[in-house]
Amino acid sequence: MRMWRDTLALIALTLAVLGYCYRETFMAMAEIWWRSETYTHGLLVPFISGWLVWRSRHRITRLMPQAWLWPLVLLGISVFAWLLGEITAVNALTQFSIVAIVVVSCMTLLGKTISKELAFPFVFLFFAVPIGDFLMPRLMEWTADFTVIAVRLSGIPVYREGQNFVIPSGNWSVVEACSGIRYLIASLTIGTLYAYLTYTSLKRRMIFIGVSILVPIFANWLRAYMIVMLGHLSGNKLAVGVDHLIYGWIFFGVVIAIMFAIGMRWSEPESHDDPVSVPDAMPSSGHETRPIFLSTFIIILMLVAGPIAKDRIQGGINSLPPSLETPQAAGAWQSTSRLVDLQPHFDNPSVEKHETFKSGNQQVGFYIAYYRNQDFDRKLVTSTNAIVTTTNPAWQLAASGTQTLEGNARITRVKTFELVHKSGAIDDRYVAWQWYWVNGRFTSSEIEAKWLTAWSMLSGLGDDSAAVIIYAPKAVAAQALTAFSHDMTEVIHASLARTQSR
């Protein structure tokens, strides 16, 4: 039919424009698929979605494509979300938005009826988005909780501190590879596809998807417990080093195979009811085809608008390298020699300062990581920026949380960390406070810091921002950090404001 030929040609044109205008986002997604074992499945998702569409070809070709204008609203929202992700360097937002743009553009040109038929292939495309790292801290905490409880119930004494614990046979740590995020994402992706192909009722599909989320979480807990017990009972000859990851994948594969075998018992035959079709002989007049050409023109205009707006916003910000001065001493605080060898891990800051201040017998370490012209390789808020990483040989994170500050006009809440200096004396501990500065505002929230950065960029004020960390020995931290933040907050703010204006 002529209508189908025109529609497919316009979809191809739209996707070609989309691929060119947003090529950097697509290339960034592909790079993550290629280098990250967690998201390698993204390489297959577009092909699987394409196969699902091809599988439905006999049903959808009996329908007449018809332009559907309502998705244009979603397209505008998706393009704006992509723009926010670009100017704030949020990978997940840009990549989720680009998939949404692909889906909504196709929905607009195919029409409501055909879009309903292709709902699952469209939704499945979102599994190509490499997102999920934000779950790792919570998954690591749950894994550590379960492992410690299970080991204690097995009659083995355990001393736990943060994600690290000690048993009589050795030390163990729950690191990123132990979080189970790979198992969870793989199970959810495969489980969702399996549920769609195996069941026809929405209820059974949703139940199986829910099971595919819960099973890998519980399986990872059991895996961690089994690895610790194998290491303990074998004198640390088994399940240590790289081989414990291999054991984990074997165990996960067996568990998932059992889950699918059980799920097959409730499989439902596929319904072969034909949808209401439009006769093939229906003529396509110029009046009938005009809306789809108009829709394509509007889509292309909206697609082009996103990168143009990004270039205009980023072209107006300060491109000069920042010159960050050391905050002047205030009150009784004076600059002194370095307190300890703590070095927070912040990737590629534009400039950073690390000083120590002293007041009487109190010493406070002070660190600033300042960012300007942020991009996906250099940004303030990211999961890789941390006061202490899990691989740090000299420092260990014992606890973290938040604390409300009283009597401070600018800083009302800070993130708190208790750190163990493994290279120092026995039980050498420090307490650190962290907050962010974005365009004159202080916040302890990563989400708020991103929104403040987006607003600053949209307002033409640039993306200058900084992470501020202060720390002191645990014995005097409560008094020293409170006094320092009270006396030095305005000085720190003034120093950062001067840096932004230069």
C-alpha positions in Angstrom: 0.0 0.0 0.0 1.1 3.5 -0.8 0.4 4.7 2.8 2.7 2.1 4.3 5.5 2.9 1.8 5.2 6.6 2.6 5.1 6.0 6.3 8.2 3.7 6.3 10.1 6.1 4.1 9.3 9.0 6.5 10.2 6.9 9.6 13.6 6.1 7.9 14.1 9.8 7.2 13.2 10.7 10.8 15.5 8.1 12.3 18.3 9.3 9.9 17.9 12.9 11.1 17.7 11.7 14.7 20.9 9.6 14.3 22.8 12.5 12.9 21.7 15.2 15.3 22.1 13.0 18.4 25.0 10.8 17.2 27.2 11.7 20.3 24.5 10.3 22.6 24.1 7.1 20.6 27.9 6.7 20.4 28.1 7.1 24.2 25.5 4.4 24.7 27.3 2.0 22.4 30.6 2.7 24.1 29.1 1.7 27.5 27.5 -1.5 25.9 30.9 -2.4 24.5 33.1 -1.8 27.6 30.8 -2.6 30.5 29.9 -6.3 31.3 26.9 -5.1 33.2 25.3 -3.5 30.1 26.5 -5.7 27.3 23.0 -6.8 26.7 22.3 -3.4 25.2 24.0 -4.5 22.0 21.2 -7.0 21.5 18.2 -5.0 22.6 17.6 -3.1 19.3 17.8 -6.4 17.3 15.4 -8.1 19.7 13.0 -5.2 19.4 13.3 -5.4 15.6 12.7 -9.1 15.7 9.5 -8.6 17.8 8.2 -6.1 15.3 9.0 -8.5 12.4 7.2 -11.2 14.4 4.1 -9.0 14.4 4.2 -8.0 10.8 1.2 -10.0 9.7 -1.0 -8.2 12.2 0.3 -4.7 11.8 0.4 -4.7 8.0 -3.4 -5.2 8.0 -3.7 -1.9 9.7 -3.5 1.5 8.1 -0.9 3.9 9.5 -2.3 7.2 10.5 -0.6 10.3 12.0 -1.2 10.6 15.7 -0.5 14.1 17.0 -0.7 13.6 20.8 2.7 12.0 21.1 4.2 15.2 19.8 3.7 16.6 23.4 5.8 13.7 24.7 8.4 14.3 22.0 8.8 17.9 23.2 9.2 16.7 26.8 11.7 14.1 25.7 13.8 16.6 23.8 13.8 19.0 26.7 14.8 16.2 29.1 17.6 15.3 26.7 18.7 18.9 26.8 18.7 19.0 30.6 20.7 15.8 30.7 23.3 17.2 28.3 23.8 20.5 30.1 24.1 18.8 33.5 26.1 15.8 32.1 23.6 13.1 33.3 24.2 10.1 31.1 21.1 8.2 32.2 18.8 11.1 31.5 20.2 11.8 28.0 20.2 8.1 27.0 16.7 7.4 28.4 15.5 10.5 26.6 17.0 9.5 23.3 15.2 6.1 23.4 12.0 7.9 24.3 12.5 10.2 21.3 12.9 7.2 19.0 9.8 5.5 20.4 7.6 8.6 20.4 8.6 9.6 16.9 7.6 6.2 15.6 4.3 6.3 17.5 3.5 9.7 16.0 4.0 8.4 12.4 2.4 5.0 12.9 -0.7 6.0 14.8 -2.5 4.9 17.9 -3.7 1.5 16.7 -0.4 0.3 15.4 1.4 1.7 18.4 -0.8 -0.4 20.7 0.2 -3.5 18.7 3.9 -2.6 19.0 3.7 -1.5 22.6 6.0 -4.2 24.0 8.8 -3.8 21.3 8.7 -0.1 22.0 8.9 -0.6 25.8 11.6 -3.3 25.5 13.9 -0.7 23.7 14.3 1.0 27.0 16.4 -1.9 28.3 19.1 -0.6 26.0 19.6 2.3 28.4 22.6 1.6 30.6 21.1 2.6 33.9 21.2 0.9 37.3 24.5 1.9 38.9 22.6 4.1 41.4 21.2 0.9 42.9 24.7 -0.4 43.8 25.1 1.2 47.3 21.8 -0.1 48.5 22.3 -3.6 47.0 25.8 -3.8 48.6 24.3 -2.9 51.9 21.5 -5.5 51.6 24.1 -8.1 50.6 26.3 -7.3 53.6 23.3 -7.4 55.9 22.2 -10.8 54.8 25.7 -12.3 54.7 26.6 -11.2 58.2 23.3 -12.5 59.6 23.6 -15.8 57.8 27.2 -16.3 58.8 26.3 -15.6 62.5 23.5 -18.0 62.3 26.0 -20.6 61.1 27.8 -20.2 64.4 30.7 -18.1 63.2 31.5 -14.8 65.0 31.5 -11.7 62.8 32.7 -8.2 63.4 31.2 -5.8 60.8 32.1 -2.2 60.0 30.4 -0.6 57.0 30.6 -3.1 54.1 33.6 -4.8 55.6 33.5 -7.7 58.1 36.0 -10.0 59.8 35.6 -13.6 60.7 38.2 -15.9 62.4 39.5 -17.1 59.1 40.0 -13.7 57.4 38.6 -10.4 56.2 35.8 -9.9 53.7 34.5 -6.8 51.9 31.3 -6.3 49.9 32.4 -4.2 46.9 30.7 -3.1 43.7 31.2 -6.6 42.0 29.3 -8.1 45.0 26.3 -5.9 44.6 24.5 -8.2 42.2 23.5 -5.4 39.9 24.7 -7.5 36.9 22.5 -10.4 37.9 19.5 -8.1 38.5 19.7 -6.3 35.2 20.3 -9.5 33.2 17.5 -11.3 35.0 15.0 -8.4 34.5 15.8 -8.1 30.8 15.6 -11.8 30.0 12.7 -12.2 32.4 10.6 -9.5 30.8 11.1 -10.9 27.3 10.4 -14.4 28.6 7.1 -13.2 30.2 6.0 -11.5 27.0 6.7 -14.6 24.9 5.3 -17.1 27.4 2.2 -15.5 28.7 -0.7 -13.6 27.2 -2.4 -12.2 30.4 -1.0 -9.0 31.9 -1.3 -10.4 35.4 0.9 -13.4 34.7 3.4 -11.3 32.9 3.7 -8.8 35.7 4.0 -11.6 38.3 6.9 -13.2 36.4 8.6 -9.8 35.9 8.3 -9.3 39.7 9.8 -12.7 40.3 12.7 -11.9 37.9 13.5 -8.9 40.1 13.3 -10.7 43.5 15.1 -14.0 42.5 18.4 -12.4 41.5 18.5 -10.3 44.6 18.0 -13.3 46.9 20.3 -15.4 44.7 23.1 -12.9 45.1 22.6 -12.9 48.9 22.9 -16.7 48.9 25.9 -16.5 46.5 27.7 -14.1 48.9 27.0 -16.3 51.9 28.2 -19.4 50.1 31.4 -17.8 49.0 32.2 -16.7 52.5 31.5 -20.1 53.9 33.5 -21.9 51.1 36.4 -19.6 51.9 36.1 -20.2 55.6 35.7 -24.0 55.5 38.5 -24.4 52.9 41.0 -22.2 54.7 40.6 -19.5 52.0 41.7 -21.9 49.3 38.3 -21.9 47.5 36.1 -19.1 46.4 38.7 -16.4 46.8 40.0 -14.0 44.1 38.6 -14.1 40.6 37.1 -17.6 40.9 34.4 -16.4 43.3 32.9 -14.4 40.5 33.0 -17.4 38.3 31.2 -19.5 41.0 28.7 -16.7 41.2 27.8 -16.7 37.5 27.4 -20.5 37.6 25.2 -20.3 40.6 23.2 -17.5 39.0 22.8 -19.4 35.7 21.4 -22.4 37.6 18.9 -20.3 39.6 17.6 -18.5 36.5 17.3 -21.8 34.6 15.2 -23.2 37.4 13.1 -20.0 37.5 12.3 -20.3 33.8 11.5 -24.0 34.0 9.0 -23.3 36.8 7.5 -20.4 34.9 7.0 -22.6 31.9 4.4 -24.6 33.8 2.0 -21.7 33.7 2.6 -20.8 30.0 -0.3 -19.7 28.0 -0.9 -20.3 24.3 -0.6 -17.2 22.1 -3.8 -15.6 21.0 -4.3 -15.6 17.2 -7.2 -13.2 17.2 -6.8 -10.8 14.3 -7.1 -7.1 15.1 -9.7 -5.0 13.4 -8.1 -4.3 10.0 -8.5 -1.6 7.4 -9.2 -3.0 3.9 -6.0 -3.1 1.7 -7.9 -1.6 -1.1 -8.6 1.6 0.8 -7.3 4.4 -1.4 -4.8 6.9 0.0 -5.6 10.3 -1.2 -3.4 13.4 -0.9 -5.7 14.6 1.9 -5.2 11.4 3.9 -1.4 11.4 3.5 -0.9 15.1 4.3 -1.0 14.8 8.1 1.8 12.3 8.1 4.1 14.6 6.1 3.1 17.5 8.3 3.9 15.4 11.4 7.3 14.4 10.0 8.1 18.1 9.4 7.2 19.0 13.0 9.2 16.0 14.4 12.3 17.0 12.5 12.0 20.6 13.6 11.7 19.5 17.2 14.7 17.1 16.8 16.9 19.8 15.4 15.9 22.3 18.1 17.5 20.2 20.9 21.1 20.3 19.7 20.8 23.9 18.6 19.6 24.9 22.1 22.4 22.9 23.7 25.0 24.7 21.6 23.6 28.1 22.4 23.5 27.5 26.1 27.0 26.0 26.3 28.4 28.6 24.0 27.6 31.4 26.4 29.4 30.0 29.5 32.8 31.1 30.8 35.4 29.0 29.0 38.4 30.3 31.0 40.1 27.9 33.5 39.1 28.9 37.0 41.5 30.3 39.5 40.5 29.1 42.9 42.1 31.0 45.9 42.5 29.5 49.3 39.8 30.8 51.6 41.2 33.3 54.0 41.4 32.4 57.7 38.5 33.6 59.8 38.0 33.9 63.5 40.6 31.9 65.4 41.4 29.6 62.5 44.8 29.8 60.9 46.4 27.8 58.0 48.8 25.0 59.2 50.5 21.9 57.9 48.6 19.0 56.4 46.6 17.0 58.9 46.7 13.5 57.4 47.2 11.8 54.0 43.5 11.7 53.1 42.8 12.5 49.5 39.2 12.5 48.3 38.6 10.9 44.9 37.0 13.4 42.5 37.6 12.8 38.8 39.1 15.6 36.7 38.2 18.7 38.7 39.0 22.0 37.0 41.0 22.9 40.1 41.2 21.6 43.7 42.5 22.8 47.0 43.5 20.9 50.1 44.4 22.7 53.2 44.4 22.3 57.0 43.3 24.9 59.5 44.0 25.1 63.2 42.3 26.8 66.1 43.9 26.2 69.5 44.4 22.4 69.7 41.7 21.7 67.1 42.7 20.9 63.5 40.3 20.6 60.5 41.2 19.3 57.0 39.6 21.3 54.2 39.2 20.1 50.6 37.5 21.7 47.6 37.0 20.2 44.1 35.9 22.9 41.7 34.3 22.2 38.4 33.7 24.4 35.3 32.5 23.4 31.8 31.4 20.0 33.0 30.9 17.1 30.6 30.5 13.4 30.8 34.1 12.9 31.7 34.4 15.7 34.2 31.4 16.4 36.4 30.7 17.2 40.0 28.0 14.7 40.8 28.8 11.1 39.7 28.9 7.7 41.3 32.7 7.6 40.9 33.3 10.7 43.0 33.7 9.7 46.6 35.6 10.7 49.7 36.9 7.2 49.9 36.6 4.4 47.3 36.3 0.7 48.1 39.7 0.1 46.6 41.6 2.7 48.7 44.5 0.8 50.4 44.9 3.4 53.2 41.3 4.4 54.0 38.1 2.5 54.8 34.6 3.9 55.0 33.1 2.7 58.3 29.7 4.5 58.2 27.9 7.3 56.4 24.7 9.4 56.9 23.4 12.9 57.1 23.3 15.5 59.8 21.3 18.7 60.3 23.3 21.8 61.3 21.9 24.3 63.7 22.7 28.0 63.7 24.2 28.0 60.2 22.4 30.4 57.8 23.8 28.8 54.6 24.4 25.2 55.4 21.5 23.3 56.9 22.4 19.7 56.2 25.6 17.8 55.4 26.6 14.3 54.4 28.6 12.6 57.1 31.3 9.9 56.9 33.3 8.0 59.5 36.6 6.9 58.1 39.2 4.4 59.4 42.8 5.3 58.6 44.3 1.8 58.0 47.8 3.2 57.6 47.7 5.0 60.9 47.6 4.0 64.5 45.2 1.4 65.9 41.6 2.7 65.6 42.7 5.9 63.9 39.3 7.4 62.9 38.1 10.6 61.3 34.7 12.2 60.7 34.1 14.1 57.5 31.3 16.4 56.4 30.5 17.0 52.7 28.3 19.4 50.8 28.0 21.0 47.4 28.1 24.6 46.2 26.2 25.5 43.0 25.8 29.1 41.9 25.8 30.5 45.4 23.7 27.8 46.9 24.8 25.1 49.4 23.2 21.6 49.4 24.0 18.1 50.5 21.7 16.5 47.9 23.1 15.2 44.6 19.7 15.6 43.0 19.3 19.2 44.1 22.8 19.9 43.0 21.9 18.7 39.5 18.7 20.7 39.4 20.6 23.8 40.6 23.2 23.2 37.8 20.5 22.9 35.2 18.8 26.1 36.3 22.1 27.9 36.4 22.8 26.8 32.8 19.4 27.7 31.5 19.7 31.1 33.2 23.0 31.7 31.3 25.1 31.7 34.5 27.3 28.7 33.6 27.8 25.4 35.5 30.4 26.5 38.1 30.1 24.2 41.1 32.2 22.6 43.8 32.3 19.8 46.4 33.4 21.0 49.9 34.7 18.5 52.4 35.9 19.1 55.9 37.2 16.5 58.3 38.8 16.1 61.8 39.8 13.3 64.2 36.7 11.6 65.6 37.5 12.4 69.2 37.1 16.1 68.5 35.1 16.1 65.3 31.8 17.2 66.7 33.1 20.4 68.2 35.8 21.1 65.7 33.7 20.7 62.5 30.8 22.6 64.0 33.0 25.5 65.0 34.8 25.5 61.6 31.7 25.4 59.5 30.2 28.2 61.6 33.2 30.5 61.3 34.3 29.7 57.8 31.1 29.2 55.8 30.9 32.9 54.6 34.6 32.9 53.8 34.3 29.7 51.7 31.2 31.1 49.9 33.0 34.4 49.1 36.0 32.5 47.7 33.8 30.4 45.5 31.8 33.3 44.3 34.9 35.2 43.3 36.1 32.2 41.4 32.9 32.0 39.5 32.9 35.7 38.5 36.4 35.5 37.0 
